[in-house]
Amino acid sequence: MAWMKRWNAQSLALQFLVTGGCVSIIAMLAVGIFVSHSIENAVTRNSAATTAQYVDSVIAPLLPDMRSAQPLDDTIARALDETLDQGALGRRLMSFRLWRSDGTVLYSNEKNLVGKRFEPNPKLQTAFSGNMVSNFERAVDPESQAERAMDKPLLEIYNPVLQPWSGQVVAVSEFYEVADGLQQSLDQARLQSWLAVAGATLAFFLVLSAIVFRGSRTIDVQRDSLRKRVSDLSDLLAQNETLRRRLQRASQRAVALNESHLRKIGADLHDGPAQLIAYASLRLDSDIMLSPRITKGRRQEEVQIIQRSLTDAMTELRSISRGLVLPQIENASLSEIVERAIKAHEERTETIVRRTLPDVDPRLTPSGKICVFRFVQEALNNAYRHGEGRGQAVEVTTNGQRLDLMVKDEGNGFDPNLVQPENIGLAGLRDRVESLGGSFEIETSQNGTTVRMTLGAMEVGD
């Protein structure tokens, strides 16, 4: 449901604050009611016991043998009236009744109740079982009409009257005490109990809240850290996937380019040295060379023709081989590798190349060295072919484990989109660089062309 989703979206600290607050309030109310009720009962019982003991000590000497079922005689009744109406006892007690076990009123300061019989209520029955009963509530018994009409707090007490020598309950005295002080004591006890329970609950809740908030902050920090790590891993996976696709594309293109390169070599061999050698072979097998009537001068001329053809074939073979075979660069530094490629280009094209080389050469892996040499070689060839060798320059910069290599010229530029698939130079360079995890860029305009490659930590070390 929507509200459940919104609730689960909140922080753990807020969820605890709301849930714990509700539970704490409910627990505080339950404990407060229980403690307040217990204190109220204890205060009421102690006050009633004190009053009952006092009344019993005053009234008991006046009572006759209560085993008799007859009402009290006039002498005892007058003595009770005088005792209950005077002194401290008269000020404390509002009414007094003496009950028999069947519910008959043996004595009362309300004379109209004497001799009447009422159905014994549970409080009276409890008192006849030997237990004192106290009640600090509004009177509800049928015989308590006068008490209900009073607008004062009254403490109702049922106290068993015991036979001295046997301890048997022979009667129950019921009296109502004006309890102004008891009401104040109960109010104060309730207030103190509620304050104590509320304070303890609040302190407990605050301590738990502090622990939960601290744990929540720790969880939030760890969650943010985990999210960042997941985000970083996701980015890394995306980069790895991109590199994997680039490597796979480079590998597929490398296969195609190698095949194209082999076809080109085959075509160069077929159209160049192979034709020259075939021509020389034909001249050797010609009638001129086999005829016995050929003159010595003519034979010498044919031999020279054949020699020139074979010499041209060898020259072309060497030229093709120089383009295929790398110089010894295994133990060369970065500057030496770049310098060799530049000098070979200058000798072959009779042009000048400006160079900017680093003061400190980083270490390169063998594949990195080959990539650098081929990049400079092919980029300068393109600069000579498309830019006529104008403003040729090579710049090499390093930054820690990063190598930037740039070859530029000041020619008229070209449109990369018009480069035919069979032109394997730039495509081969791009695939070679990207297969090593580097980047390859071309910027060309009417003012010149710049080819840039970058190698990272995989191929460049300190």
Secondary structure, DSSP 8 states (H G I E B T S, - for coil): -HHHHHHHHS-HHHHHHHHHHHHHHHHHHHHHHHHHHHHHHHHHHHHHHHHHHHHHHHHGGG---TTS-S---HHHHHHHHHHHHSHHHHHHEEEEEEE-TTSBEEEESSGGGTT-B----HHHHHHHTT--EEE-S---STT-HHHHH--S-EEEEEEEEE-TTT--EEEEEEEEEE-HHHHHHHHHHHHHHHHHHHHHHHHHHHHHHHHHHHHHHHHHHHHHHHHHHHHHHHHHHHHHHHHHHHHHHHHHHHHHHHHHHHHHHHHHHHHTHHHHHHHHHHHHTSHHHH-TT--HHHHHHHHHHHHHHHHHHHHHHHHHHHHHS--S-TT--HHHHHHHHHHHHHHHH----EEE--SS--EE-HHHHHHHHHHHHHHHHHHHHHHTTTT-EEEEEE-SS-EEEEEEE-S----GGG--TT-HHHHHHHHHHHHTT-EEEEEEETTEEEEEEEE-TTTEE-
